[in-house]
């Protein structure tokens, strides 16, 4: 989830240092995730993503309306039929002992982009079928890299994970590359996810949501 506290481009050496320190940290370290987001989120790259996403009617409308999920009642969503997106969303949070991510203020396109990605991150997990373990996160990171274009943050996360395999556990490299290829290819064949007003789809069957977005889950080995 791309939480950008400020837009303050840093030197290449500073970015490299941030990634190296992240490699040394435990997987899922939110403090280092935030540091990476701030290190690589500059006006130029963010504007490139906004321009790219605005090429579709859905993306252009999103930046115009700046829709937010609003307050989320997980208990209410969990009472929906079990095949719905809303139920799957709530069940995801209960099963993983999570709380919905709170986006920051939204006063411009940069802040809306960050807030939208932040609060919909777990929805992307559910719709793409990407697990919350390290392989699922890598798969979703590759999905983001494909769909968002010029995203230094998500590419940085992938680079961090590949470096960790080089330094600490080369045996996982094949699994990591499989996850990257699966996420990348799924994103290429899928319709854009950015800008969807997900709270209008809570009562829609998850399979129908995936079908409408041409999300084709990769075949997993037993």
Secondary structure, 3 states (H helix, E strand, C coil): CCCCCCCCCCCHHHHHHHHHHHHHCCCCCHHHHHHHHHHHCCHHHHHHHHHHHCCCHHHHHHHHHCCCCCCCCHHHHHCCCCCEHHHHHHHHHHHCCCCCCCCCCCCCHHHHHHHHHHHHHHHHHHHHCCCCCHHHHHHHHHHHHHHHCCCHHHHHHHHHHHHHHHHHCHHHHHHHHHHHHHHHHHHHHCCCCCCCCHHHCCCCEHHHHHHHCCCCCCCCCC
